[in-house]
Amino acid sequence: MEIFDLYDAEFNKLDKTMPRGGSNNPGEYHLVVHVWIEVSKGKYLIQQRNKSTDLVPFQWGITSGAAIKGDTSINAAIRETKEEIGLILDAEDLNLIKRYFISHPTSNYITDVYLVKKSLALTSLILDPNEVKQVAVKTLPQIKEMIKQKTFWDYERLLERTGYFNVIERS
């Protein structure tokens, strides 16, 4: 079972944890990372999830995941990217472009959104078949069209944050 460190609303680590699927108290947050990989100007690596247990099974999205106990935000981004698509990143590759604090009735979380600019060949990636079905490269207009078709995670709706994709575009 995965265990998550908890943080306060100032991003100070608390001396508390919670298990995956658990709930936390108001003012306590666990950490999640989103890793946007721009492989060429305006084109992003996306992945189709391969888990029937996801909120929306087999949906397209970006590399993401929860920080486990002991992870820093950067360590979580590096670990998730390596686990899901076999891409090894260095801390210097990661540019934190936004931090969201999300409060929900059962689970509050912090989402750190990273941008990585890295040229790569899709054939160089090693996909975890339990996590990722396939990868592709798309522009933000193409991704927004996929959202309209309900085939890509609508992060603005899920995070309840209008302008999520504007942050990516401006970066």
C-alpha positions as a Markdown table, in Angstrom:
| # | Residue | x | y | z |
|---|---|---|---|---|
| 1 | Met | 0.0 | 0.0 | 0.0 |
| 2 | Glu | 1.3 | 3.4 | -0.9 |
| 3 | Ile | 1.7 | 6.0 | 1.8 |
| 4 | Phe | 1.7 | 9.8 | 1.2 |
| 5 | Asp | 3.3 | 12.5 | 3.2 |
| 6 | Leu | 0.9 | 15.3 | 4.2 |
| 7 | Tyr | 1.6 | 19.1 | 3.9 |
| 8 | Asp | -0.1 | 22.2 | 5.2 |
| 9 | Ala | -1.5 | 25.1 | 3.1 |
| 10 | Glu | 2.0 | 26.7 | 3.0 |
| 11 | Phe | 3.6 | 23.6 | 1.6 |
| 12 | Asn | 5.3 | 22.7 | 4.9 |
| 13 | Lys | 5.6 | 18.9 | 5.4 |
| 14 | Leu | 3.6 | 17.8 | 8.4 |
| 15 | Asp | 4.5 | 14.9 | 10.7 |
| 16 | Lys | 1.5 | 12.9 | 9.3 |
| 17 | Thr | 0.8 | 10.5 | 6.4 |
| 18 | Met | -2.2 | 9.0 | 4.7 |
| 19 | Pro | -2.6 | 5.8 | 2.7 |
| 20 | Arg | -3.7 | 5.8 | -1.0 |
| 21 | Gly | -7.5 | 5.9 | -1.0 |
| 22 | Gly | -7.6 | 7.5 | 2.4 |
| 23 | Ser | -8.9 | 10.9 | 3.3 |
| 24 | Asn | -7.2 | 13.8 | 5.0 |
| 25 | Asn | -8.4 | 16.6 | 7.2 |
| 26 | Pro | -9.1 | 20.2 | 6.1 |
| 27 | Gly | -5.8 | 22.0 | 5.7 |
| 28 | Glu | -3.9 | 18.8 | 5.0 |
| 29 | Tyr | -2.7 | 18.0 | 1.5 |
| 30 | His | -0.9 | 15.2 | -0.3 |
| 31 | Leu | 1.3 | 15.9 | -3.3 |
| 32 | Val | 0.7 | 15.0 | -6.9 |
| 33 | Val | 2.8 | 15.9 | -10.0 |
| 34 | His | 2.0 | 16.5 | -13.6 |
| 35 | Val | 4.9 | 16.3 | -16.1 |
| 36 | Trp | 4.3 | 18.0 | -19.5 |
| 37 | Ile | 7.1 | 17.0 | -21.9 |
| 38 | Glu | 7.5 | 19.3 | -24.9 |
| 39 | Val | 9.3 | 17.3 | -27.5 |
| 40 | Ser | 9.4 | 20.1 | -30.1 |
| 41 | Lys | 8.0 | 23.6 | -30.3 |
| 42 | Gly | 4.4 | 23.4 | -29.2 |
| 43 | Lys | 4.2 | 19.6 | -29.4 |
| 44 | Tyr | 3.8 | 17.5 | -26.2 |
| 45 | Leu | 4.2 | 13.9 | -25.4 |
| 46 | Ile | 0.9 | 12.3 | -24.2 |
| 47 | Gln | 0.1 | 8.8 | -23.1 |
| 48 | Gln | -2.9 | 6.6 | -23.2 |
| 49 | Arg | -3.5 | 5.1 | -19.7 |
| 50 | Asn | -3.7 | 1.3 | -19.6 |
| 51 | Lys | -5.5 | 0.9 | -16.3 |
| 52 | Ser | -9.1 | -0.2 | -16.1 |
| 53 | Thr | -9.1 | 1.0 | -12.5 |
| 54 | Asp | -8.5 | 4.7 | -13.5 |
| 55 | Leu | -11.2 | 7.2 | -12.9 |
| 56 | Val | -11.8 | 7.2 | -16.7 |
| 57 | Pro | -10.2 | 4.0 | -18.0 |
| 58 | Phe | -7.9 | 4.2 | -21.0 |
| 59 | Gln | -8.0 | 8.0 | -21.1 |
| 60 | Trp | -5.2 | 10.0 | -22.7 |
| 61 | Gly | -3.2 | 12.3 | -20.4 |
| 62 | Ile | 0.3 | 13.4 | -19.5 |
| 63 | Thr | 2.8 | 11.7 | -17.2 |
| 64 | Ser | 1.6 | 12.2 | -13.6 |
| 65 | Gly | 1.3 | 10.5 | -10.3 |
| 66 | Ala | 1.4 | 10.9 | -6.5 |
| 67 | Ala | 4.5 | 11.5 | -4.4 |
| 68 | Ile | 5.0 | 8.7 | -2.0 |
| 69 | Lys | 6.4 | 9.0 | 1.5 |
| 70 | Gly | 9.8 | 10.5 | 1.4 |
| 71 | Asp | 9.5 | 11.9 | -2.1 |
| 72 | Thr | 10.2 | 15.5 | -2.9 |
| 73 | Ser | 8.1 | 17.0 | -5.7 |
| 74 | Ile | 11.0 | 16.8 | -8.1 |
| 75 | Asn | 11.8 | 13.2 | -7.1 |
| 76 | Ala | 8.2 | 12.2 | -7.7 |
| 77 | Ala | 8.3 | 13.7 | -11.1 |
| 78 | Ile | 11.5 | 11.9 | -12.0 |
| 79 | Arg | 10.3 | 8.6 | -10.6 |
| 80 | Glu | 6.9 | 8.7 | -12.3 |
| 81 | Thr | 8.4 | 9.6 | -15.7 |
| 82 | Lys | 10.9 | 6.8 | -15.4 |
| 83 | Glu | 8.3 | 4.3 | -14.2 |
| 84 | Glu | 5.6 | 5.1 | -16.8 |
| 85 | Ile | 7.6 | 5.8 | -20.0 |
| 86 | Gly | 11.2 | 4.8 | -19.2 |
| 87 | Leu | 12.5 | 8.4 | -19.7 |
| 88 | Ile | 15.2 | 9.3 | -17.2 |
| 89 | Leu | 15.1 | 13.0 | -16.3 |
| 90 | Asp | 17.5 | 15.1 | -14.2 |
| 91 | Ala | 16.3 | 17.7 | -11.7 |
| 92 | Glu | 17.6 | 20.4 | -14.1 |
| 93 | Asp | 15.2 | 19.2 | -16.8 |
| 94 | Leu | 12.2 | 20.0 | -14.7 |
| 95 | Asn | 10.7 | 23.5 | -14.6 |
| 96 | Leu | 7.9 | 24.0 | -12.0 |
| 97 | Ile | 5.4 | 26.2 | -13.8 |
| 98 | Lys | 2.5 | 26.1 | -11.4 |
| 99 | Arg | 1.4 | 24.8 | -8.0 |
| 100 | Tyr | -2.3 | 24.2 | -7.2 |
| 101 | Phe | -3.8 | 23.6 | -3.8 |
| 102 | Ile | -7.0 | 21.6 | -4.3 |
| 103 | Ser | -9.6 | 21.0 | -1.5 |
| 104 | His | -12.2 | 18.3 | -1.9 |
| 105 | Pro | -14.5 | 16.8 | 0.7 |
| 106 | Thr | -12.5 | 13.5 | 0.9 |
| 107 | Ser | -9.0 | 14.3 | -0.2 |
| 108 | Asn | -7.1 | 17.5 | -0.5 |
| 109 | Tyr | -4.0 | 17.6 | -2.7 |
| 110 | Ile | -1.3 | 19.8 | -4.1 |
| 111 | Thr | -0.6 | 19.5 | -7.8 |
| 112 | Asp | 2.8 | 20.6 | -9.0 |
| 113 | Val | 2.8 | 21.1 | -12.8 |
| 114 | Tyr | 6.2 | 20.7 | -14.5 |
| 115 | Leu | 7.4 | 21.5 | -18.0 |
| 116 | Val | 10.2 | 19.6 | -19.5 |
| 117 | Lys | 11.7 | 20.5 | -22.9 |
| 118 | Lys | 13.4 | 17.5 | -24.3 |
| 119 | Ser | 13.8 | 16.2 | -27.9 |
| 120 | Leu | 13.2 | 12.5 | -28.0 |
| 121 | Ala | 12.2 | 9.6 | -30.3 |
| 122 | Leu | 9.0 | 7.8 | -29.2 |
| 123 | Thr | 10.8 | 4.6 | -30.0 |
| 124 | Ser | 13.3 | 5.3 | -27.3 |
| 125 | Leu | 10.6 | 5.1 | -24.6 |
| 126 | Ile | 10.0 | 2.0 | -22.6 |
| 127 | Leu | 6.3 | 1.9 | -21.6 |
| 128 | Asp | 5.2 | 0.2 | -18.5 |
| 129 | Pro | 2.4 | -2.0 | -19.9 |
| 130 | Asn | 0.5 | -1.9 | -16.6 |
| 131 | Glu | 0.4 | 1.9 | -16.7 |
| 132 | Val | 0.6 | 3.0 | -20.4 |
| 133 | Lys | -1.0 | 1.6 | -23.5 |
| 134 | Gln | 0.7 | 3.9 | -26.0 |
| 135 | Val | 2.2 | 7.4 | -26.5 |
| 136 | Ala | 1.8 | 10.1 | -29.1 |
| 137 | Val | 2.8 | 13.7 | -29.7 |
| 138 | Lys | 0.1 | 16.4 | -30.0 |
| 139 | Thr | -0.3 | 20.2 | -30.0 |
| 140 | Leu | -2.4 | 21.9 | -27.3 |
| 141 | Pro | -5.1 | 22.6 | -29.9 |
| 142 | Gln | -5.2 | 18.9 | -30.7 |
| 143 | Ile | -5.3 | 18.1 | -27.0 |
| 144 | Lys | -8.2 | 20.5 | -26.4 |
| 145 | Glu | -10.1 | 18.8 | -29.2 |
| 146 | Met | -9.4 | 15.5 | -27.5 |
| 147 | Ile | -10.9 | 16.9 | -24.3 |
| 148 | Lys | -14.0 | 17.9 | -26.3 |
| 149 | Gln | -14.2 | 14.3 | -27.5 |
| 150 | Lys | -13.8 | 13.2 | -23.9 |
| 151 | Thr | -10.6 | 11.2 | -24.8 |
| 152 | Phe | -8.1 | 13.3 | -22.8 |
| 153 | Trp | -8.1 | 14.2 | -19.1 |
| 154 | Asp | -9.8 | 17.6 | -18.7 |
| 155 | Tyr | -7.4 | 18.9 | -16.1 |
| 156 | Glu | -9.2 | 22.2 | -15.8 |
| 157 | Arg | -12.4 | 20.5 | -14.7 |
| 158 | Leu | -10.7 | 17.9 | -12.6 |
| 159 | Leu | -8.6 | 20.4 | -10.7 |
| 160 | Glu | -11.4 | 23.0 | -10.8 |
| 161 | Arg | -8.8 | 25.5 | -12.2 |
| 162 | Thr | -9.8 | 27.6 | -15.2 |
| 163 | Gly | -6.6 | 28.5 | -17.1 |
| 164 | Tyr | -4.7 | 25.3 | -16.5 |
| 165 | Phe | -3.8 | 25.0 | -20.2 |
| 166 | Asn | -3.0 | 28.7 | -20.5 |
| 167 | Val | -0.2 | 28.1 | -18.0 |
| 168 | Ile | 1.2 | 25.4 | -20.3 |
| 169 | Glu | 0.9 | 27.7 | -23.4 |
| 170 | Arg | 2.6 | 30.6 | -21.7 |
| 171 | Ser | 5.5 | 28.4 | -20.6 |
